[in-house]
Amino acid sequence: MHYLNIKKEEWDKTIEQLLLSYSIFAPVINDFGLDYEAVTSSNIGKISYNKAKPATSLKTFFLPVKENVTSGRPADKFRIILGVPNCDIQGLKLLDEIYLDKDFNDPYYRNRREKTILIATDCFEKQEHCHCTSYGVKPFADTDGDLAAVQQDGMMILRIITAKGEDFCRQISRLQELNDQSVITKIEKAHEAAESILRDSNRNLPDYKTTGKLVSGASKEIWEKYSAHCVSCGACATICPTCSCFLLIDKPDFEKVKQLDVCQYPGFERVAGGEDSLFERSHRFRNRYMCKYVWKPEKFNSIACTGCGRCIEACIGKINKNELFLELAK
């Protein structure tokens, strides 16, 4: 791994200078928790590093809840998204497979991807429902994203992941090569400790492939039991880094609006004549799990659940999918 470093105060000055050329977003702790905010000169010092995930998933930056896909609009500005957890980076890989398909790619999505620099953050702690390692996702980025950032001992340390990240670093004259092996060793030990904590806290949770088999063979009774508390609000899919269903809504003058849709909504699969194979709430509930753990793996190379745990945290009905999986694994 190739590491660069810069003093924290110099890094903050660099971010302020970059604001002249980029829109920058980063996780900031506020009264409600940790979430992405637009970076300004007044909140640079409040940016959070190396903490577990922001409340909002990275998906929101690439798939707006609603957008007009037929009317002209100005090109999106180049941007930097800083402090992205690896669970979101891995979720973006599935969205890339879907929206950057060589035959049917989405030009709006592609434009946003090309104009975005992703700076990941190494998670040195876990939140209650984090379970990324159960699905083979590390709590730090080493193969995806453009860069990864670590704040340590008054320094910002950047790990270069892609050529795009390396080109970006050339813009920052204050960056220096990190040749102190003891610092690198300290980071690697922090990685090992974070992985160990995640593995221990989720040691009984089945892995991604096993979960797919359990979900596929689950009885009708299990879906009825857990869906009994579902209010069909769609929060689980809306907050998910990988869920990406959408509607195309016709508007006057041949305009079309693309709007994110959710399989938990009543009427999601209703067709002409009123037929609806997902009319029953338990059927909609099962559909989401079949999609993420059975059907998506059959079609795509990337996993459809990265273990971020946001769906558990967002659920109004207090449904914990991991409890469902543990019950299936008994």
Secondary structure, 3 states (H helix, E strand, C coil): CEEEEEEHHHHHHHHHHHCCCCEEEEEEEECCEEEEEECCCCCHHHECCCCCCCCCCCHHHHCCCEEECCCCCCCCCCEEEEEECHHHHHHHHHHHHHHCCCCCCCHHHHHHHHCEEEEEECCCCCCCCCCHHHHCCCCCCCCCCCEEEEEECCEEEEEECCHHHHHHHCCCCCCEECCCHHHHHHHHHHHHHHHHHHHHHCCCCCCHHHHHHHHHCCCHHHHHHHHCCCCCCCHHHHHCCCCCCEEEEEEHHHEEEEEECCCCCCCCCECCCCCECCCCHHHHHHHHHHHHHHHHHHHCCCCCCCCCCHHHHHCCCCCCHHHHHHHHHC
